[in-house]
Amino acid sequence: MEPTVEQMRSFYGLCVRMSNLLQTIELTRYDTRTQRIVVLIGETIQVEILTNGEQIIQ
């Protein structure tokens, strides 16, 4: 399984916003079990991108 187009658009937008804020993206992973993209920003911010492109910030 591969990420959806909506997930990739959301991921790209997230990366652009974080780089504009001078935040480092430490880790990105596509979880095939949940079909979510997981992004670790800095040391504390975790973002999950759902199949519909919605972002959950933790």
Backbone torsions as a table, in degrees:
resi	resn	phi	psi	omega
1	MET	NA	143.4	179.9
2	GLU	-121.0	159.8	177.9
3	PRO	-60.4	150.5	177.8
4	THR	-78.4	164.9	177.0
5	VAL	-61.0	-39.9	179.0
6	GLU	-62.6	-40.6	178.0
7	GLN	-63.9	-42.9	-178.3
8	MET	-66.5	-39.1	176.9
9	ARG	-63.6	-44.4	179.0
10	SER	-63.9	-41.6	178.7
11	PHE	-62.4	-45.2	179.3
12	TYR	-61.0	-47.3	179.2
13	GLY	-60.9	-40.2	178.2
14	LEU	-62.8	-45.3	179.9
15	CYS	-61.7	-41.8	178.9
16	VAL	-64.0	-46.5	-180.0
17	ARG	-61.4	-43.8	-178.3
18	MET	-67.8	-37.8	178.3
19	SER	-69.1	-33.5	175.7
20	ASN	-65.3	-28.5	177.5
21	LEU	-90.6	6.4	-179.9
22	LEU	59.6	35.6	175.8
23	GLN	-96.9	141.6	178.7
24	THR	-88.2	142.1	174.1
25	ILE	-98.5	108.9	-172.6
26	GLU	-83.0	-35.0	-173.2
27	LEU	-153.8	138.7	169.2
28	THR	-131.5	142.0	-178.9
29	ARG	-152.1	139.9	173.2
30	TYR	-100.9	114.5	-179.2
31	ASP	-87.6	107.7	-176.7
32	THR	-69.2	-24.6	-179.6
33	ARG	-68.5	-46.0	-178.8
34	THR	-99.4	-8.2	-177.6
35	GLN	58.7	42.2	178.1
36	ARG	-122.0	149.6	170.7
37	ILE	-93.6	129.9	179.2
38	VAL	-113.5	130.9	-178.3
39	VAL	-127.4	128.6	174.5
40	LEU	-104.0	119.6	-177.2
41	ILE	-110.7	125.0	-174.2
42	GLY	62.9	-141.5	178.7
43	GLU	-107.7	-7.4	-170.6
44	THR	-129.0	-20.7	-174.1
45	ILE	-96.1	124.9	176.4
46	GLN	-118.7	131.2	179.0
47	VAL	-121.8	132.9	173.3
48	GLU	-112.2	133.7	179.5
49	ILE	-110.4	117.2	-178.4
50	LEU	-75.8	170.5	-177.7
51	THR	-61.9	-25.7	179.0
52	ASN	-88.9	3.6	178.2
53	GLY	93.4	-6.7	178.8
54	GLU	-66.1	140.8	-179.2
55	GLN	-106.8	133.2	175.0
56	ILE	-112.7	117.3	-177.8
57	ILE	-101.8	129.3	-179.5
58	GLN	-121.4	NA	NA
